[in-house]
Amino acid sequence: MNARPSAAARRVQTAALWSASVIGILLQGGCSGMTPREKNTAIGAGVGAVGGAVLSGGSAIGTVGGAAIGGVIGNQVEPDKK
């Protein structure tokens, strides 16, 4: 049994890592005027897109579907009230 991932799997993992890094950097600077709910929606969409891309092998439908689901979940998450 071959324990090393295939070249295609490594490309998908590398693309997902770069995408997550770029999204993280953009979100840090671009979210200063957003409400907590808007921030949660954007973060959920970004994480969902990366997850959808990884799980679907990089297909556009999987990426968009993951972003949509992540955005909805992020929108419904309430920050802790203190």
Residue pairs with C-beta under 8 A, 6 or more apart in sequence:
5 13
8 57
11 58
12 53
12 54
12 57
12 58
13 54
15 53
15 58
16 50
16 53
16 54
19 49
19 50
19 53
20 46
20 47
20 50
23 46
23 49
23 50
24 46
27 39
27 42
27 43
27 46
31 38
31 39
31 42
34 42
36 79
37 75
40 74
40 75
40 77
40 79
41 71
41 74
41 75
42 71
42 74
43 74
44 70
44 71
44 72
44 73
44 74
44 75
44 77
45 67
45 68
45 70
45 71
45 74
46 67
46 70
47 70
47 74
48 66
48 67
48 68
48 69
48 70
48 71
48 73
48 74
49 63
49 64
49 66
49 67
49 70
50 66
51 66
51 70
52 62
52 63
52 64
52 65
52 66
52 67
52 69
52 70
53 59
53 62
53 63
53 66
55 62
55 66
56 62
56 63
56 65
56 66
